Amino acid sequence: MTTPERSPRLGPGLLLGIAATAGVLGLGIYSGVRARNAADATLSRTTANAAVTVVSVVSPKATAPTQEILLPGTTQAFTDAPIFARTNGYVKAWYFDIGARVKQGQLLAEIETPEVDQQLEQARADLETARANLRQAQITADRWQALLETDSVSKQETDVAVSALSATKATVDSNAANVRRLEQLQGFEKIYAPFDGVVTARNVDIGVLVNAGSNTSGARELFHMTAIHRLRVFVAVPEIYSRAALPGSAATLTLDEFPGRSFKGTLVRNANSIDLASRTLLVEVDVDNPLGELLPGAYVFVHLALPKQIASVTVPVNTLLFRAEGLRVAVVRGGRAELVPVTIGRDYGTAVEIVAGLQPTDQVIVAPSDSLNSGTPVRIASPPAGAGP
């Protein structure tokens, strides 16, 4: 009789090995799941960060309160006149060239007008003839009126004689007016200076044929004169500074050709209307020029004092956004972009003055995208940098 076989039993060592293997496998699976979850979270954060616009910002630079404004202008002569001939003829002589300073009434040139001279002689002869006819008509009318008192002539014949006298008087008056007209034309043979000033152009020479007037065919400007004892400067003042453009206010002029010097002027008038295209107020500044140092056409800078200081900041020009609703800049507030309306003062080229809308503590976005809108999430790429000059 055989003894039955016994089932083999797992030993303690084998069980321990199996348990260890299971633990390792479980740990590996847990670690893989955890790593995958971490990667997913990293990817989500990266995607979220990529969806936020990264921007560079700049802090507005506070400037000193504006006490005066500096505006460009061009000097103009107080009186500027082209001088034309008033009669036809040939230039006989001229006496002043460009740059000459002349007084009012000084003779500038003479014109020969032989045709006008002959017409004047004929008109004077016609006048003498008319006067002789007038004397004869007067004698005849007086005689007929005397005869009428004695009923020696008819009333009709007397009326004819009196009417002939009246017609002859009208002929004399007409001829006298024609003589005066030609005498005035003959007087225009001499060209006189209309005011104290400087001859800035001479366009004729001896023997040149000139025609009367300025709009007729062949007419030419004989001389050009300017009065420079006082000059005008027209300046376009920005609307924001229009309160500095009060008539009677003092103004100072500086020129590059006079370094270290200034010239005193007076704001005499303004247009009392803002130009819709440029949003500026046109003003006139007059400056005395007794020595003639300032020349018409010179480029000047006009300094106008402001009645009240205006605090302002400056930002680079690449922070500005030109939108249909007006000029804007984008600032970062609470992690989002906000478009702020601003008012520009002066333009410094690479930077502009902002007189309203910004504070020095604002963070202004540099080179904002044209598609940027208020409320767009943004992230600052670097700490704010200082504003440009």
FIVEXSE-854405 format. One record per residue (C-alpha): residue number from 0; residue in three letters; y, x, z. Coordinates in steps of 0.001 Angstrom, whole numbers, plus 500000, padded with zeros to 6 digits. Each point is the difference from the previous one (the first is absolute). Layout:
BEGIN
ATOM; NUM; ala; Y; X; Z;
...
! end
This chain:
BEGIN
ATOM; 0; met; 500000; 500000; 500000;
ATOM; 1; thr; 503152; 501440; 498862;
ATOM; 2; thr; 503260; 500057; 501948;
ATOM; 3; pro; 503002; 498126; 498227;
ATOM; 4; glu; 502910; 502161; 498719;
ATOM; 5; arg; 503318; 499844; 501904;
ATOM; 6; ser; 503412; 499485; 498182;
ATOM; 7; pro; 502117; 503061; 500043;
ATOM; 8; arg; 503024; 499689; 502301;
ATOM; 9; leu; 503442; 501334; 499198;
ATOM; 10; gly; 500914; 502733; 502190;
ATOM; 11; pro; 503255; 500225; 501884;
ATOM; 12; gly; 501244; 502799; 497761;
ATOM; 13; leu; 499561; 498019; 496821;
ATOM; 14; leu; 501858; 497006; 501425;
ATOM; 15; leu; 502848; 502203; 501055;
ATOM; 16; gly; 500248; 501457; 496510;
ATOM; 17; ile; 500082; 496587; 498386;
ATOM; 18; ala; 502724; 498871; 502372;
ATOM; 19; ala; 502044; 503072; 499275;
ATOM; 20; thr; 499660; 499481; 496247;
ATOM; 21; ala; 501107; 496385; 500312;
ATOM; 22; gly; 502984; 501028; 502073;
ATOM; 23; val; 501070; 502572; 497453;
ATOM; 24; leu; 499700; 497491; 497176;
ATOM; 25; gly; 501998; 497400; 501917;
ATOM; 26; leu; 502700; 502516; 500865;
ATOM; 27; gly; 500263; 501016; 496359;
ATOM; 28; ile; 500342; 496415; 498855;
ATOM; 29; tyr; 502690; 499308; 502647;
ATOM; 30; ser; 501898; 503127; 499054;
ATOM; 31; gly; 499919; 499073; 496312;
ATOM; 32; val; 501293; 496515; 500697;
ATOM; 33; arg; 502750; 501365; 502207;
ATOM; 34; ala; 501014; 502566; 497431;
ATOM; 35; arg; 500089; 497343; 497295;
ATOM; 36; asn; 502170; 497790; 502173;
ATOM; 37; ala; 502354; 502901; 500674;
ATOM; 38; ala; 500257; 500769; 496274;
ATOM; 39; asp; 500746; 496355; 499260;
ATOM; 40; ala; 502747; 499982; 502642;
ATOM; 41; thr; 501473; 503215; 498583;
ATOM; 42; leu; 499943; 498543; 496504;
ATOM; 43; ser; 501685; 496832; 501219;
ATOM; 44; arg; 502720; 501990; 501732;
ATOM; 45; thr; 500527; 502160; 496920;
ATOM; 46; thr; 500223; 496953; 497758;
ATOM; 47; ala; 502453; 498332; 502363;
ATOM; 48; asn; 502129; 503135; 500191;
ATOM; 49; ala; 499967; 500336; 496231;
ATOM; 50; ala; 501292; 496448; 499680;
ATOM; 51; val; 503108; 500912; 502051;
ATOM; 52; thr; 502780; 501613; 497952;
ATOM; 53; val; 500805; 503505; 501195;
ATOM; 54; val; 503740; 500662; 499948;
ATOM; 55; ser; 502366; 502814; 500814;
ATOM; 56; val; 503052; 499054; 502000;
ATOM; 57; val; 503376; 501491; 500706;
ATOM; 58; ser; 502441; 499304; 502803;
ATOM; 59; pro; 503563; 499109; 498937;
ATOM; 60; lys; 502474; 502693; 500876;
ATOM; 61; ala; 502947; 498790; 502018;
ATOM; 62; thr; 503345; 501107; 498629;
ATOM; 63; ala; 503384; 500252; 501624;
ATOM; 64; pro; 501975; 496744; 499927;
ATOM; 65; thr; 501863; 499739; 496719;
ATOM; 66; gln; 503716; 500541; 500579;
ATOM; 67; glu; 501002; 500320; 496344;
ATOM; 68; ile; 498510; 499514; 496570;
ATOM; 69; leu; 500169; 502481; 497154;
ATOM; 70; leu; 500205; 498464; 496529;
ATOM; 71; pro; 500464; 501533; 496540;
ATOM; 72; gly; 502952; 499151; 497816;
ATOM; 73; thr; 502018; 501127; 496995;
ATOM; 74; thr; 503742; 500514; 499978;
ATOM; 75; gln; 502126; 498109; 497498;
ATOM; 76; ala; 503631; 500424; 499060;
ATOM; 77; phe; 502298; 497461; 501599;
ATOM; 78; thr; 501451; 499257; 496545;
ATOM; 79; asp; 498133; 500807; 496807;
ATOM; 80; ala; 501475; 499127; 496616;
ATOM; 81; pro; 499318; 500780; 496333;
ATOM; 82; ile; 503190; 500326; 497940;
ATOM; 83; phe; 500066; 498598; 496455;
ATOM; 84; ala; 502691; 499865; 497352;
ATOM; 85; arg; 501972; 496771; 499582;
ATOM; 86; thr; 501093; 500787; 496458;
ATOM; 87; asn; 498442; 501490; 496882;
ATOM; 88; gly; 500973; 503471; 498877;
ATOM; 89; tyr; 499328; 503729; 500120;
ATOM; 90; val; 500113; 502150; 503110;
ATOM; 91; lys; 503168; 502076; 499792;
ATOM; 92; ala; 499569; 501981; 503233;
ATOM; 93; trp; 498178; 499993; 503318;
ATOM; 94; tyr; 501237; 501679; 503182;
ATOM; 95; phe; 497236; 499916; 502634;
ATOM; 96; asp; 496345; 501029; 499906;
ATOM; 97; ile; 497080; 499305; 502344;
ATOM; 98; gly; 500570; 500875; 503630;
ATOM; 99; ala; 503769; 499620; 499757;
ATOM; 100; arg; 501713; 498200; 502859;
ATOM; 101; val; 502687; 497685; 498713;
ATOM; 102; lys; 502557; 497680; 501514;
ATOM; 103; gln; 500557; 496387; 499088;
ATOM; 104; gly; 502230; 499748; 496935;
ATOM; 105; gln; 499341; 503498; 498673;
ATOM; 106; leu; 499611; 500253; 496224;
ATOM; 107; leu; 496376; 500648; 499026;
ATOM; 108; ala; 500145; 499799; 496193;
ATOM; 109; glu; 502052; 498795; 497034;
ATOM; 110; ile; 498834; 498018; 496968;
ATOM; 111; glu; 501676; 499859; 496607;
ATOM; 112; thr; 500168; 496441; 498634;
ATOM; 113; pro; 501830; 500075; 496630;
ATOM; 114; glu; 498840; 496509; 499085;
ATOM; 115; val; 501345; 498522; 503218;
ATOM; 116; asp; 503280; 501871; 499504;
ATOM; 117; gln; 500412; 498507; 496535;
ATOM; 118; gln; 499073; 496528; 501196;
ATOM; 119; leu; 502603; 500311; 502735;
ATOM; 120; glu; 502700; 500971; 497490;
ATOM; 121; gln; 499082; 497020; 497825;
ATOM; 122; ala; 500008; 497657; 502985;
ATOM; 123; arg; 503452; 501215; 501049;
ATOM; 124; ala; 501286; 499415; 496483;
ATOM; 125; asp; 498541; 496505; 499977;
ATOM; 126; leu; 501687; 499358; 503314;
ATOM; 127; glu; 503387; 501073; 498660;
ATOM; 128; thr; 499502; 497715; 497001;
ATOM; 129; ala; 499116; 497102; 502270;
ATOM; 130; arg; 503050; 500644; 502160;
ATOM; 131; ala; 502238; 500013; 496909;
ATOM; 132; asn; 498479; 496700; 498892;
ATOM; 133; leu; 500572; 498689; 503505;
ATOM; 134; arg; 503687; 500853; 499859;
ATOM; 135; gln; 500328; 498257; 496640;
ATOM; 136; ala; 498073; 496980; 501264;
ATOM; 137; gln; 502236; 499853; 503073;
ATOM; 138; ile; 503169; 500034; 497874;
ATOM; 139; thr; 498596; 497311; 497706;
ATOM; 140; ala; 498938; 497765; 502861;
ATOM; 141; asp; 503395; 500346; 501731;
ATOM; 142; arg; 501809; 499188; 496762;
ATOM; 143; trp; 497903; 496902; 499300;
ATOM; 144; gln; 500485; 498745; 503538;
ATOM; 145; ala; 503795; 500404; 499651;
ATOM; 146; leu; 499987; 498160; 496693;
ATOM; 147; leu; 497880; 497253; 501497;
ATOM; 148; glu; 502753; 499228; 502486;
ATOM; 149; thr; 502303; 499117; 497105;
ATOM; 150; asp; 497254; 498160; 498156;
ATOM; 151; ser; 500260; 502542; 497182;
ATOM; 152; val; 496216; 500478; 499881;
ATOM; 153; ser; 497075; 497800; 500783;
ATOM; 154; lys; 498038; 500057; 503227;
ATOM; 155; gln; 496858; 500856; 498041;
ATOM; 156; glu; 501526; 503158; 498529;
ATOM; 157; thr; 501222; 501067; 503440;
ATOM; 158; asp; 496535; 499517; 501529;
ATOM; 159; val; 498467; 502155; 497265;
ATOM; 160; ala; 502433; 502807; 500758;
ATOM; 161; val; 499323; 499800; 503750;
ATOM; 162; ser; 496222; 500015; 499404;
ATOM; 163; ala; 500335; 503065; 497759;
ATOM; 164; leu; 501861; 501723; 502834;
ATOM; 165; ser; 497140; 499248; 502440;
ATOM; 166; ala; 497395; 501261; 497533;
ATOM; 167; thr; 501950; 503184; 499443;
ATOM; 168; lys; 500211; 500556; 503776;
ATOM; 169; ala; 496220; 499656; 500241;
ATOM; 170; thr; 499585; 502529; 497179;
ATOM; 171; val; 502215; 502459; 501858;
ATOM; 172; asp; 497989; 499531; 503199;
ATOM; 173; ser; 496736; 500537; 498106;
ATOM; 174; asn; 501277; 503164; 498349;
ATOM; 175; ala; 501325; 501289; 503310;
ATOM; 176; ala; 496584; 499433; 501638;
ATOM; 177; asn; 498316; 501864; 497156;
ATOM; 178; val; 502390; 502911; 500473;
ATOM; 179; arg; 499236; 500109; 503725;
ATOM; 180; arg; 496260; 499950; 499263;
ATOM; 181; leu; 500255; 502925; 497618;
ATOM; 182; glu; 502272; 501881; 502387;
ATOM; 183; gln; 497326; 499638; 502681;
ATOM; 184; leu; 497351; 501229; 497578;
ATOM; 185; gln; 502232; 502929; 499169;
ATOM; 186; gly; 500331; 500643; 503723;
ATOM; 187; phe; 496213; 500351; 500179;
ATOM; 188; glu; 500333; 503112; 497868;
ATOM; 189; lys; 500378; 501805; 503306;
ATOM; 190; ile; 497030; 499952; 502392;
ATOM; 191; tyr; 501018; 500200; 503655;
ATOM; 192; ala; 497925; 500496; 503137;
ATOM; 193; pro; 499527; 496603; 501684;
ATOM; 194; phe; 499595; 501497; 503508;
ATOM; 195; asp; 499838; 503268; 501911;
ATOM; 196; gly; 496628; 501565; 499321;
ATOM; 197; val; 497845; 502495; 498174;
ATOM; 198; val; 499147; 500087; 496302;
ATOM; 199; thr; 496204; 500054; 499869;
ATOM; 200; ala; 499572; 499651; 496215;
ATOM; 201; arg; 502018; 500692; 496833;
ATOM; 202; asn; 498426; 498651; 496828;
ATOM; 203; val; 502735; 500564; 497397;
ATOM; 204; asp; 501690; 502855; 498235;
ATOM; 205; ile; 503016; 500412; 497756;
ATOM; 206; gly; 499667; 498135; 496716;
ATOM; 207; val; 497262; 497637; 501142;
ATOM; 208; leu; 500349; 496414; 498802;
ATOM; 209; val; 499894; 497506; 502859;
ATOM; 210; asn; 499849; 496220; 499953;
ATOM; 211; ala; 501489; 497598; 502470;
ATOM; 212; gly; 497884; 498345; 502668;
ATOM; 213; ser; 496673; 500738; 501677;
ATOM; 214; asn; 497700; 497533; 498226;
ATOM; 215; thr; 501147; 500366; 496413;
ATOM; 216; ser; 497941; 501910; 497478;
ATOM; 217; gly; 500845; 503687; 499999;
ATOM; 218; ala; 501909; 499864; 503295;
ATOM; 219; arg; 499511; 503005; 502233;
ATOM; 220; glu; 500871; 500827; 503579;
ATOM; 221; leu; 502886; 502465; 499961;
ATOM; 222; phe; 499883; 501104; 503630;
ATOM; 223; his; 498155; 499106; 503167;
ATOM; 224; met; 501807; 500188; 503318;
ATOM; 225; thr; 498925; 499643; 503624;
ATOM; 226; ala; 501995; 499752; 503190;
ATOM; 227; ile; 498277; 502156; 502624;
ATOM; 228; his; 502523; 499955; 502828;
ATOM; 229; arg; 497599; 497505; 501539;
ATOM; 230; leu; 496340; 499448; 499194;
ATOM; 231; arg; 497658; 497044; 500355;
ATOM; 232; val; 496377; 500256; 501077;
ATOM; 233; phe; 497729; 496981; 499565;
ATOM; 234; val; 497024; 499995; 502373;
ATOM; 235; ala; 497019; 497644; 500272;
ATOM; 236; val; 499400; 499425; 503725;
ATOM; 237; pro; 496534; 498682; 500991;
ATOM; 238; glu; 500069; 496503; 501420;
ATOM; 239; ile; 498741; 501189; 503397;
ATOM; 240; tyr; 503164; 502135; 500330;
ATOM; 241; ser; 502434; 497505; 498481;
ATOM; 242; arg; 501803; 499560; 503309;
ATOM; 243; ala; 501214; 503588; 499628;
ATOM; 244; ala; 501839; 499019; 496793;
ATOM; 245; leu; 503091; 498462; 501571;
ATOM; 246; pro; 503303; 500333; 498083;
ATOM; 247; gly; 502256; 502476; 501735;
ATOM; 248; ser; 497109; 502041; 501419;
ATOM; 249; ala; 500211; 503770; 499781;
ATOM; 250; ala; 497623; 501902; 497735;
ATOM; 251; thr; 499306; 503689; 499514;
ATOM; 252; leu; 499106; 501633; 496693;
ATOM; 253; thr; 498074; 503244; 499588;
ATOM; 254; leu; 499209; 501893; 496811;
ATOM; 255; asp; 497554; 502796; 499270;
ATOM; 256; glu; 502746; 502038; 498321;
ATOM; 257; phe; 502052; 499933; 503222;
ATOM; 258; pro; 497517; 501156; 502675;
ATOM; 259; gly; 501262; 499520; 503523;
ATOM; 260; arg; 502893; 497772; 498900;
ATOM; 261; ser; 500476; 496272; 500164;
ATOM; 262; phe; 502559; 497626; 498520;
ATOM; 263; lys; 501333; 496922; 501744;
ATOM; 264; gly; 499841; 496657; 498260;
ATOM; 265; thr; 500477; 496325; 500766;
ATOM; 266; leu; 497746; 497095; 499179;
ATOM; 267; val; 502532; 497708; 498342;
ATOM; 268; arg; 497849; 497077; 498827;
ATOM; 269; asn; 496479; 498702; 499485;
ATOM; 270; ala; 498437; 497494; 497631;
ATOM; 271; asn; 499303; 497447; 502787;
ATOM; 272; ser; 496684; 499322; 498317;
ATOM; 273; ile; 496538; 501555; 500225;
ATOM; 274; asp; 498538; 501003; 496647;
ATOM; 275; leu; 496759; 498068; 499570;
ATOM; 276; ala; 498286; 502737; 497988;
ATOM; 277; ser; 500720; 503005; 502238;
ATOM; 278; arg; 500779; 498224; 503293;
ATOM; 279; thr; 503135; 502101; 500391;
ATOM; 280; leu; 503687; 499358; 500597;
ATOM; 281; leu; 502440; 501655; 497592;
ATOM; 282; val; 502960; 501620; 501777;
ATOM; 283; glu; 502983; 502030; 498809;
ATOM; 284; val; 501167; 503086; 501862;
ATOM; 285; asp; 503385; 501516; 499100;
ATOM; 286; val; 500789; 503629; 500756;
ATOM; 287; asp; 503361; 501728; 499583;
ATOM; 288; asn; 499916; 503048; 497714;
ATOM; 289; pro; 503526; 501461; 500019;
ATOM; 290; leu; 498886; 503505; 498993;
ATOM; 291; gly; 497620; 498806; 497317;
ATOM; 292; glu; 497045; 501811; 501560;
ATOM; 293; leu; 497649; 497088; 499470;
ATOM; 294; leu; 499168; 499234; 496394;
ATOM; 295; pro; 499040; 496626; 498494;
ATOM; 296; gly; 496290; 499714; 499372;
ATOM; 297; ala; 499017; 502263; 502912;
ATOM; 298; tyr; 496854; 499201; 502007;
ATOM; 299; val; 500882; 499442; 503655;
ATOM; 300; phe; 498377; 498901; 503232;
ATOM; 301; val; 501799; 497254; 501885;
ATOM; 302; his; 499604; 499899; 503794;
ATOM; 303; leu; 500549; 496555; 501503;
ATOM; 304; ala; 500033; 499589; 503776;
ATOM; 305; leu; 497968; 497121; 501422;
ATOM; 306; pro; 501646; 497718; 502547;
ATOM; 307; lys; 496775; 499935; 502040;
ATOM; 308; gln; 497076; 502394; 500250;
ATOM; 309; ile; 496740; 499007; 498324;
ATOM; 310; ala; 496742; 501367; 501442;
ATOM; 311; ser; 497464; 500842; 497319;
ATOM; 312; val; 496744; 501848; 499288;
ATOM; 313; thr; 498719; 501870; 496960;
ATOM; 314; val; 496595; 499774; 498337;
ATOM; 315; pro; 498498; 501674; 496912;
ATOM; 316; val; 500521; 498146; 496751;
ATOM; 317; asn; 496230; 499712; 499451;
ATOM; 318; thr; 499767; 497534; 502880;
ATOM; 319; leu; 501946; 497291; 498154;
ATOM; 320; leu; 498354; 496982; 498424;
ATOM; 321; phe; 501849; 498037; 497327;
ATOM; 322; arg; 498787; 496416; 500196;
ATOM; 323; ala; 501215; 496816; 498372;
ATOM; 324; glu; 501337; 498783; 503336;
ATOM; 325; gly; 501991; 503201; 500530;
ATOM; 326; leu; 499721; 503552; 501267;
ATOM; 327; arg; 497260; 500568; 502607;
ATOM; 328; val; 498323; 502768; 501993;
ATOM; 329; ala; 496505; 499790; 501528;
ATOM; 330; val; 499588; 500788; 503699;
ATOM; 331; val; 496843; 500201; 502114;
ATOM; 332; arg; 499954; 497523; 502889;
ATOM; 333; gly; 496847; 499130; 501948;
ATOM; 334; gly; 497710; 501678; 497480;
ATOM; 335; arg; 501348; 497930; 497140;
ATOM; 336; ala; 502649; 500506; 497344;
ATOM; 337; glu; 503190; 497975; 500176;
ATOM; 338; leu; 502599; 499865; 497209;
ATOM; 339; val; 503508; 500196; 501455;
ATOM; 340; pro; 503204; 499232; 498048;
ATOM; 341; val; 502562; 502817; 500203;
ATOM; 342; thr; 503574; 500660; 498942;
ATOM; 343; ile; 500854; 503311; 498331;
ATOM; 344; gly; 503178; 501909; 500735;
ATOM; 345; arg; 500374; 503363; 498290;
ATOM; 346; asp; 497580; 501690; 497632;
ATOM; 347; tyr; 499316; 503669; 500777;
ATOM; 348; gly; 497655; 500560; 497070;
ATOM; 349; thr; 496682; 500644; 501750;
ATOM; 350; ala; 500897; 497719; 502905;
ATOM; 351; val; 502034; 496845; 500501;
ATOM; 352; glu; 502037; 498664; 502865;
ATOM; 353; ile; 498754; 496739; 501525;
ATOM; 354; val; 502763; 498143; 501805;
ATOM; 355; ala; 497971; 496916; 500953;
ATOM; 356; gly; 496312; 499157; 500458;
ATOM; 357; leu; 498477; 503143; 501578;
ATOM; 358; gln; 499947; 501781; 503339;
ATOM; 359; pro; 499255; 503681; 500665;
ATOM; 360; thr; 496779; 498951; 501812;
ATOM; 361; asp; 498521; 498232; 496958;
ATOM; 362; gln; 497080; 501534; 498083;
ATOM; 363; val; 500872; 499698; 496315;
ATOM; 364; ile; 497207; 500291; 497421;
ATOM; 365; val; 500546; 502760; 497436;
ATOM; 366; ala; 499317; 499156; 496322;
ATOM; 367; pro; 498653; 496496; 500683;
ATOM; 368; ser; 497876; 498312; 497370;
ATOM; 369; asp; 501666; 497360; 497876;
ATOM; 370; ser; 497230; 497598; 501021;
ATOM; 371; leu; 500677; 500472; 503720;
ATOM; 372; asn; 500815; 496757; 501791;
ATOM; 373; ser; 500981; 499065; 503519;
ATOM; 374; gly; 496938; 499654; 502252;
ATOM; 375; thr; 497842; 502510; 498124;
ATOM; 376; pro; 497905; 502110; 502479;
ATOM; 377; val; 501019; 503656; 499836;
ATOM; 378; arg; 499038; 503177; 501784;
ATOM; 379; ile; 502342; 502941; 500510;
ATOM; 380; ala; 498580; 503175; 498497;
ATOM; 381; ser; 502104; 502404; 502017;
ATOM; 382; pro; 502672; 499929; 502687;
ATOM; 383; pro; 503462; 498980; 498818;
ATOM; 384; ala; 501947; 502776; 498366;
ATOM; 385; gly; 503739; 500535; 500190;
ATOM; 386; ala; 502166; 498208; 497452;
ATOM; 387; gly; 501526; 501859; 497134;
ATOM; 388; pro; 503644; 501000; 500015;
! end
